[in-house]
Amino acid sequence: MTKTSTILELRGISKLFPGVRALSEVNLDLRQGEVHALVGENGAGKSTLIKVMTGFHQADEGEMLIDGQSVVFANPHQAIQKGITCIYQELSIVPQLDVAKNLFLGNWPTKQNFLDRKALYQQADEILKRIHLNISPKALAADLSIAQQQMVEIGRALTMNARVIIMDEPTSSLTDREAAVLMELIRQLKAEGTTIVYISHKLDEVLSVADRITVLCDGKNVTTVPAEGTTRDQLIQYMLGRTLTNMFHKQDTKIGQPVMCVQGLTREPAFRNISFEVRAGEVLGFFGLVGAGRSEIMRAIFGVDKATAGAVTLNGQTVHIRSPRDAVAHGLALVPEDRKHDGLALRLSVMENMTLVKLPDISPAGFIDQAKRRQLSDTYISDIRVKTPSIRQLAGNLSGGNQQKVVISKWLMTDPKVLILDEPTRGIDVGSKSEIYALVDQLASQGMAVIVVTSEMNEILGICDRIITVYEGNITREFTREEFSDTAILAAALGGEAG
């Protein structure tokens, strides 16, 4: 088999769910030793397609071929047996087991029907060396960083002799340095003849690592293009079916008086002596690497975690926030970093999620005013452009971008004075990103104080009026808009002197 041979081919794949045609005659061919990126807006069909490829779903129409032979996978185990495996955004590491047992999960070497520990750790050590992961095979998985856990998942795929490894948003929780290590490993696997399917909303990353790119929109093929010679703007146009002329929406807004002031906020070892203010009509950015303490600061302000020192004032009055309930009562709202675990009840409907915090106001005499509930939900769905077939649709069935809009809607219903957005566009498509940026700008223009926590440089430069950098739990510098410089901001976020 030559390096350019087609390993896996999908012909006319269609998949229907009740009321939804998720895939419509999708074609895809994967060649040996290539990195093939799959991009598209949330809801474009990427997740459904990879679930068909890995046996979680069976296609209603079309054919899948491996080495030219037609195959049908009844379950993921059959796909793995044929060398097709997927590393999902939500990792499947078992934290209570050590690295070696995670690497060979479900396939531990045995001797006379007992676990062969010597063989297990010897083979695990070989895999760890192959992926350049310098940890002990006996280390507890719970003690690993997210990046290390992800590498272990890749190692697990190698123990299964995977020919095709699908990576779903592999760098969404990684620092730039960790992402660079992953990219080098991908290039190594490619050189060894492994095929990588790379799914990411980070288009610059896609263009740097992929050989070819397939774009999906509304469950259909748009195009497949070589990465070389393709631009980011072209990809966006393919994904949206239009040109995104203005990604960042930033209008001149009159910035008013301080709304919230934080003085000396401390919670060791996460952060210490944090002092800043945010003003009416201002978008204040917090920038730093993953683990710098940005999210922990916001959680303490919102009462999720208890600060050990410091004070918070709102409109000049000192407030004591001991819980999120107190925070909401004082006019704060927090859209958390992890929307699926902390922001949404995935098994509740869009309407139920949107109105959760509003229930006390729409429940006279202890009974929910269902008409008012529906009216509120319909209004926000329209205003914030949530794409959902119904207010009764389960939140877990929405795309990432629409889930985020539901979370934001929930908090906007409380009419906050200060809105905190922690990684507001992580893992969502460019179209939804642009809509959220426009919403942030609109809220600021209406006089709301907005804090945006992000690790995306383009995002923080594009939407903020001021930027505060955080490194190892300390504020390192504050930048006005006139001082914005990506190199200076990054240097400050790395703990060095910003030039």
C-alpha positions in Angstrom: 0.0 0.0 0.0 1.4 3.4 -0.9 1.4 6.4 1.3 -1.3 8.0 -0.8 -3.6 4.9 -0.8 -7.2 5.5 0.5 -7.7 3.8 3.8 -11.2 4.8 4.6 -13.9 6.1 2.2 -17.4 7.3 2.9 -19.8 7.5 -0.1 -23.1 9.3 0.1 -23.5 8.9 3.8 -26.9 10.2 5.2 -28.1 10.1 8.7 -31.6 11.0 9.9 -32.8 11.7 13.4 -36.5 12.6 14.3 -37.2 15.9 12.6 -33.5 16.4 11.6 -31.4 15.3 8.6 -28.0 15.5 10.3 -26.0 14.2 7.2 -27.0 14.3 3.6 -25.0 12.3 1.0 -21.6 13.2 2.6 -18.5 11.9 0.8 -15.0 11.7 2.5 -11.8 9.8 1.6 -8.9 9.4 4.0 -5.4 8.6 2.7 -2.7 6.8 4.6 -0.3 9.1 6.4 -2.2 12.3 6.0 -3.7 14.8 8.4 -7.3 15.4 7.1 -9.1 18.3 8.9 -12.8 18.4 9.2 -14.3 21.9 9.8 -17.7 23.5 9.9 -19.9 25.5 12.1 -21.5 23.8 15.2 -24.4 21.8 13.8 -22.7 21.2 10.5 -22.6 17.5 11.0 -19.0 16.8 12.1 -19.9 15.0 15.3 -22.5 12.8 13.6 -20.1 11.9 10.8 -17.4 10.8 13.2 -19.9 8.8 15.2 -20.8 7.0 12.0 -17.2 6.4 11.2 -16.6 4.9 14.7 -19.8 2.8 15.0 -21.8 4.9 17.5 -24.3 5.6 14.7 -25.2 3.6 11.6 -25.8 5.4 8.4 -29.3 5.4 7.0 -27.9 5.7 3.4 -24.6 5.4 1.8 -21.5 3.1 2.1 -18.3 3.0 4.1 -15.3 1.2 2.8 -11.9 0.2 4.3 -9.2 -0.7 1.9 -11.9 -0.8 -0.8 -14.0 -3.3 1.1 -17.5 -2.3 2.3 -18.0 -2.4 6.1 -20.8 -1.7 8.6 -19.9 -1.1 12.2 -22.6 -2.2 14.7 -20.7 -0.7 17.6 -17.5 1.2 18.4 -15.6 -2.0 19.3 -16.0 -3.2 15.7 -14.5 0.1 14.4 -11.6 -0.3 16.8 -10.9 -3.8 15.6 -10.6 -2.3 12.1 -8.2 0.4 13.3 -10.6 3.4 13.6 -10.5 5.2 17.0 -11.5 8.6 18.2 -10.1 10.8 21.0 -13.0 13.0 22.1 -12.9 16.4 23.6 -14.2 14.9 26.9 -11.4 12.5 27.7 -12.1 8.9 28.8 -9.2 8.5 31.2 -10.0 6.5 34.3 -8.5 8.7 37.0 -8.3 5.9 39.7 -6.0 3.8 37.4 -2.3 4.3 36.7 -1.0 5.3 33.3 -0.1 1.8 32.1 -3.6 0.4 32.9 -5.2 3.4 31.1 -3.0 2.8 28.0 -4.1 -0.8 27.7 -7.6 -0.3 29.0 -9.7 -3.3 28.1 -6.7 -5.0 26.7 -4.3 -5.7 29.6 -1.7 -8.3 28.9 -2.3 -11.6 30.8 -0.4 -14.6 31.8 -2.3 -17.7 32.8 -5.5 -15.6 33.0 -3.9 -13.1 35.4 -2.6 -9.6 34.8 1.0 -9.8 33.5 2.3 -6.7 35.4 5.8 -7.0 34.0 4.6 -7.1 30.4 2.1 -4.3 31.1 4.6 -1.8 32.5 7.3 -2.8 29.9 4.9 -2.3 27.0 3.6 0.9 28.5 7.1 2.3 28.9 7.7 1.6 25.2 4.5 3.5 24.2 5.4 6.4 26.5 8.8 6.7 24.8 7.2 6.5 21.4 5.0 9.5 22.1 7.7 11.3 24.0 5.8 11.5 27.3 8.2 11.6 30.2 6.1 10.2 33.0 6.1 6.9 34.9 3.8 4.2 33.7 2.9 3.7 37.4 1.8 7.4 37.8 -1.8 7.8 38.8 -3.9 9.2 35.9 -5.7 11.6 38.3 -2.4 13.4 38.9 -1.7 14.1 35.2 -2.4 17.4 33.5 -5.0 17.6 30.8 -2.3 17.6 28.2 -0.7 14.5 29.6 -4.0 12.7 29.8 -4.6 13.6 26.1 -1.2 12.1 25.2 -2.1 8.9 27.2 -5.3 8.7 25.1 -3.2 8.9 21.9 -0.9 6.3 23.3 -4.0 4.1 24.0 -4.9 4.4 20.3 -1.4 3.2 19.4 -1.8 0.1 21.6 -4.8 -0.8 19.5 -2.7 -0.5 16.3 -5.0 2.3 15.1 -4.7 3.2 11.5 -7.0 6.2 11.7 -7.1 8.4 14.8 -9.8 11.0 15.0 -9.0 14.0 17.2 -12.0 16.1 18.3 -10.9 19.7 19.4 -7.6 18.3 20.7 -6.1 21.6 21.8 -9.2 23.3 23.4 -7.8 22.9 26.9 -4.1 23.1 26.1 -1.6 25.9 26.5 0.3 27.0 23.4 3.4 25.1 24.6 1.4 21.9 25.2 -0.3 22.3 21.8 3.1 22.6 20.1 4.1 19.2 21.6 0.9 17.7 20.3 1.5 19.1 16.8 4.9 17.5 16.8 3.5 14.1 17.8 0.9 14.4 15.1 3.6 15.0 12.5 5.5 12.0 13.9 2.4 9.7 13.6 1.8 11.0 10.1 5.4 10.1 9.1 4.8 6.6 10.5 1.8 6.2 8.2 -1.0 6.9 10.7 -3.9 8.9 9.3 -5.2 11.7 11.5 -8.7 13.2 11.2 -8.3 16.6 12.9 -11.5 18.5 14.0 -11.0 22.0 15.3 -12.5 25.5 15.3 -9.0 27.0 15.4 -8.6 27.6 11.7 -5.0 28.9 11.9 -4.1 25.6 13.7 -6.0 23.6 11.0 -4.1 25.3 8.2 -0.7 24.7 9.9 -1.2 21.0 10.5 -3.5 19.6 7.8 -2.7 18.3 4.4 -6.3 18.5 3.2 -9.5 20.1 4.6 -13.1 19.0 4.2 -15.7 21.6 5.0 -19.3 20.7 6.0 -22.3 22.9 6.2 -25.8 21.8 7.2 -24.8 18.2 7.0 -23.5 18.4 3.5 -20.2 18.6 1.7 -19.1 22.1 0.8 -15.6 21.3 -0.5 -12.4 19.5 0.1 -9.3 21.6 -0.5 -5.5 21.3 0.1 -4.4 23.2 3.2 -1.5 24.7 1.3 -2.7 27.8 -0.6 -6.0 28.0 1.3 -6.5 31.1 3.6 -8.4 31.4 6.8 -10.9 33.8 5.2 -11.6 31.3 2.4 -12.3 28.6 5.0 -14.7 31.0 6.8 -16.5 31.7 3.6 -16.8 28.0 2.8 -18.2 27.3 6.3 -20.7 30.2 6.4 -21.6 30.4 2.8 -20.8 34.0 3.0 -17.9 36.3 3.7 -17.5 37.3 7.4 -16.5 40.9 6.9 -16.3 42.0 10.5 -15.4 39.3 13.0 -15.0 41.7 15.9 -17.7 44.2 16.6 -16.3 47.2 18.5 -17.9 50.5 18.5 -16.9 53.6 20.4 -18.8 53.4 23.7 -18.9 56.0 26.4 -17.3 54.4 29.5 -18.8 55.6 32.8 -18.0 55.3 36.5 -16.6 52.2 38.2 -19.4 49.6 38.8 -17.3 47.0 40.6 -14.0 47.4 42.5 -12.0 44.5 43.8 -9.3 45.1 46.5 -6.7 42.7 47.7 -8.7 39.6 46.8 -6.7 36.5 47.9 -7.2 32.7 47.9 -3.9 30.9 48.2 -2.4 29.2 46.4 -4.6 30.1 43.4 -4.2 33.9 43.5 -3.2 36.7 45.7 -3.7 40.5 46.2 -5.9 40.9 43.2 -7.1 44.5 42.7 -8.9 46.1 39.8 -12.1 47.9 38.8 -14.5 47.6 35.9 -16.6 50.5 34.7 -20.1 51.0 33.2 -19.9 50.4 29.4 -16.5 48.8 29.5 -15.3 45.5 28.3 -12.4 44.4 30.6 -10.3 41.5 29.5 -8.4 39.0 31.7 -5.6 37.3 29.7 -3.3 34.5 30.8 -2.2 31.0 30.1 -4.3 28.0 31.3 -3.8 27.6 35.0 -2.8 31.3 35.6 -5.7 31.7 38.1 -8.1 33.8 36.0 -11.1 31.5 36.4 -10.4 31.1 40.1 -10.5 34.9 40.6 -13.9 35.1 38.9 -15.2 32.1 40.9 -14.2 33.8 44.1 -15.8 37.1 43.1 -19.0 35.3 42.3 -19.1 33.3 45.6 -18.4 29.9 44.1 -15.2 29.7 46.1 -14.4 31.5 49.3 -11.7 34.2 49.2 -9.5 34.4 52.3 -8.9 38.1 52.1 -10.0 41.2 50.2 -13.1 43.2 49.5 -15.6 43.8 46.7 -17.6 47.0 46.2 -20.5 47.5 43.9 -21.4 51.1 43.0 -19.4 52.3 46.0 -21.0 49.9 48.5 -19.0 47.1 50.1 -20.8 43.8 49.5 -20.4 40.4 51.2 -20.8 37.6 48.7 -20.8 34.2 50.3 -22.5 32.3 47.5 -23.7 32.6 43.9 -27.1 33.5 45.3 -25.6 36.5 47.0 -23.8 37.4 43.8 -27.0 37.3 41.7 -28.8 39.4 44.4 -26.1 42.1 44.0 -26.3 42.2 40.2 -23.4 39.9 39.2 -23.7 37.1 36.6 -21.0 34.5 35.6 -21.0 32.5 32.4 -18.6 29.7 33.4 -15.7 28.2 31.5 -17.2 24.7 31.3 -20.8 25.3 30.0 -21.7 21.6 29.9 -20.8 20.9 33.6 -21.3 24.3 35.3 -23.6 26.3 33.0 -26.3 23.9 31.7 -28.6 21.1 32.9 -28.2 19.1 29.7 -31.3 17.0 30.3 -33.5 20.0 30.8 -35.1 21.9 27.9 -33.9 25.2 26.5 -36.8 27.0 28.2 -36.1 25.3 31.6 -32.4 26.2 31.4 -33.0 29.8 30.3 -35.4 30.5 33.2 -33.7 28.6 36.0 -32.3 31.8 37.7 -35.5 33.7 36.9 -37.9 31.2 38.6 -38.4 33.2 41.8 -39.7 36.1 39.7 -42.1 34.1 37.6 -43.5 31.9 40.4 -46.2 33.9 42.2 -47.6 32.0 45.2 -45.1 29.2 44.5 -46.5 28.3 41.1 -44.6 28.8 37.9 -46.3 31.2 35.4 -45.8 29.0 32.3 -47.0 31.6 29.9 -44.5 34.1 31.2 -41.8 31.4 31.1 -42.5 30.7 27.4 -42.7 34.4 26.6 -39.3 35.1 28.2 -37.7 32.1 26.4 -39.1 33.0 23.0 -37.9 36.6 23.4 -34.3 35.6 24.2 -34.2 32.9 21.5 -35.2 35.6 19.0 -32.9 38.4 20.4 -29.8 36.2 20.8 -30.6 34.1 17.7 -30.5 30.7 19.4 -31.0 28.0 16.8 -33.4 25.4 18.2 -36.4 23.6 16.8 -38.4 24.3 20.0 -38.1 25.8 23.4 -38.7 22.3 24.6 -35.6 20.9 22.9 -33.1 19.4 25.3 -30.1 21.6 25.9 -27.8 18.7 25.4 -29.0 18.3 21.8 -27.9 21.8 20.8 -24.6 22.7 19.1 -21.9 24.2 21.3 -22.5 27.7 20.1 -26.3 27.5 20.8 -25.7 26.0 24.2 -23.5 29.0 25.0 -26.2 31.4 23.9 -28.7 29.6 26.2 -26.3 30.0 29.2 -25.8 33.7 28.3 -29.5 34.2 28.0 -30.1 32.7 31.4 -27.9 35.2 33.0 -29.1 38.2 31.0 -32.6 37.5 32.3 -31.3 38.6 35.7 -30.5 42.1 34.3 -26.9 42.1 35.8 -24.8 45.1 36.5 -21.6 43.1 35.9 -21.5 40.2 33.4 -18.5 37.9 33.6 -17.8 35.7 30.6 -15.2 33.0 31.2 -13.9 31.6 27.8 -17.1 32.6 26.1 -16.2 31.2 22.7 -14.3 28.1 23.5 -15.2 25.2 21.2 -17.7 27.1 19.1 -17.8 28.0 15.4 -16.8 31.3 13.8 -20.3 32.3 13.1 -21.5 31.9 16.7 -18.3 33.6 17.8 -19.0 36.7 15.7 -22.6 36.8 17.1 -21.3 36.6 20.7 -18.8 39.4 20.0 -21.6 41.5 18.7 -23.7 40.8 21.7 -20.8 41.8 24.1 -20.4 45.1 22.2 -24.2 45.7 22.4 -24.4 45.1 26.1 -21.4 47.4 26.8 -23.1 50.1 24.6 -26.1 49.8 26.9 -24.0 50.6 29.9 -23.3 47.1 31.3 -19.9 46.3 32.8 -18.5 43.2 31.1 -15.5 41.1 32.1 -14.1 38.7 29.5 -11.7 35.9 30.5 -10.0 34.4 27.5 -6.8 32.7 26.4 -7.3 33.7 22.7 -5.2 36.7 21.8 -7.2 37.8 18.7 -10.4 37.7 20.8 -9.1 39.8 23.7 -7.5 42.4 21.3 -10.7 42.6 19.2 -13.4 43.1 21.9 -11.8 44.7 25.0 -11.2 48.3 26.1 -8.6 47.3 28.7 -6.7 44.1 29.4 -5.3 42.7 32.6 -2.7 40.0 32.4 -2.4 37.2 35.1 0.6 35.0 35.7 0.7 32.3 38.5 -2.1 34.0 40.5 -0.7 37.6 40.2 -1.7 40.5 38.1 1.4 41.4 36.0 0.2 44.4 34.0 -2.8 46.4 32.8 -3.0 47.7 29.2 -5.2 50.4 27.8 -6.5 50.1 24.3 -3.8 52.5 23.1 -1.1 50.2 24.6 -2.5 46.9 23.0 0.3 44.8 21.6 0.2 41.0 21.2 3.9 40.6 22.0 3.7 42.9 25.1 0.5 41.2 26.3 2.0 37.7 25.8 5.2 38.7 27.6 3.3 39.9 30.6 1.1 36.8 30.6 4.3 34.7 30.7 5.5 36.6 33.8 8.2 38.6 32.0 8.6 42.3 31.4 6.3 43.6 28.7 8.2 45.6 26.2 
